[in-house]
Amino acid sequence: MVLVDGTANTWTVPTAASCTFGGNSIPIVLTVPAAPYTDVTMKLVVKTYTSPAANPSENITVPTTTLTFNTAKSYGTLSFSCGASLSTTTTPLISYTKAGTDSAAYTLSGADITVTGAAKGT
């Protein structure tokens, strides 16, 4: 495994995911492109917005799960839950939050995940 070399490494992350209304999303698999010397963390957060704008994360619940990547752990999965419906007035979105000692060594291929929902059994 290649270690972080002090230059920015582009981390390719999924930018679209689906979930079942009233259920959970597909697993979002994250694999760090180069192992950090110390650590880098990733988690999902609801999209920030200012009222009266539509809430892009309406009826989307993200867990408090934070993945920590290091020389011993290079991949992990995150997920989220959807309510009975998603926003119909704006594109449903959630965001990635990257942190940790070596987070500056990585740029993300995308900051947000576009969410689509489907009824159970479809």
JOCORCOR-V237937 format. One record per pair of residues at least 6 apart in sequence whose ideal C-beta (glycine too) atoms are under 6 Angstrom apart, sorted by sequence separation. I is the first residue (numbers start at 1). J is the second residue. If there is no record, write none. Layout:
BEGIN
i & j
I & J
I & J
END
This chain:
BEGIN
i & j
19 & 25
49 & 55
86 & 92
17 & 25
18 & 26
17 & 26
47 & 56
67 & 76
47 & 57
17 & 28
46 & 57
30 & 42
96 & 108
14 & 28
46 & 62
95 & 111
45 & 62
95 & 112
44 & 62
62 & 80
93 & 112
94 & 113
60 & 80
61 & 81
11 & 33
60 & 82
43 & 66
91 & 114
92 & 115
9 & 33
59 & 83
9 & 34
41 & 66
42 & 67
59 & 85
41 & 68
59 & 86
39 & 68
40 & 69
58 & 87
4 & 34
39 & 70
86 & 117
2 & 34
3 & 35
4 & 36
62 & 94
4 & 37
54 & 87
1 & 35
44 & 78
56 & 90
60 & 94
54 & 89
82 & 117
35 & 71
44 & 80
54 & 90
56 & 92
32 & 69
56 & 93
57 & 94
35 & 74
32 & 74
31 & 75
30 & 76
47 & 93
47 & 94
29 & 77
47 & 95
27 & 77
28 & 78
44 & 94
45 & 95
27 & 79
45 & 97
25 & 79
43 & 97
24 & 79
25 & 80
42 & 98
24 & 81
41 & 99
41 & 100
40 & 100
21 & 82
39 & 100
22 & 84
39 & 101
40 & 102
19 & 82
21 & 84
38 & 101
40 & 103
38 & 102
37 & 102
36 & 102
11 & 106
13 & 108
15 & 110
9 & 105
13 & 109
17 & 113
21 & 117
9 & 106
10 & 107
11 & 108
12 & 109
13 & 110
4 & 102
15 & 113
16 & 114
17 & 115
18 & 116
19 & 117
21 & 119
8 & 107
10 & 109
20 & 120
4 & 105
END
